[in-house]
């Protein structure tokens, strides 16, 4: 396993920065897909079974 050590950004300001995470909906386009596609149906079904909406 690879660990990052001595991150200068963290060492300059060693605090936890809490951020709000926005999860994409399971239907519709995903922002990281250049083709405008969404999750494959099998992936959407799996994540629904795991409790995501």
Buried (B, 14 or more C-beta within 10 A) or exposed (E): EEEEEEEEEEEEEEEEEEEEEEEEEBEEEEEEEEEEEBBEEEEBEEBEEEEEE
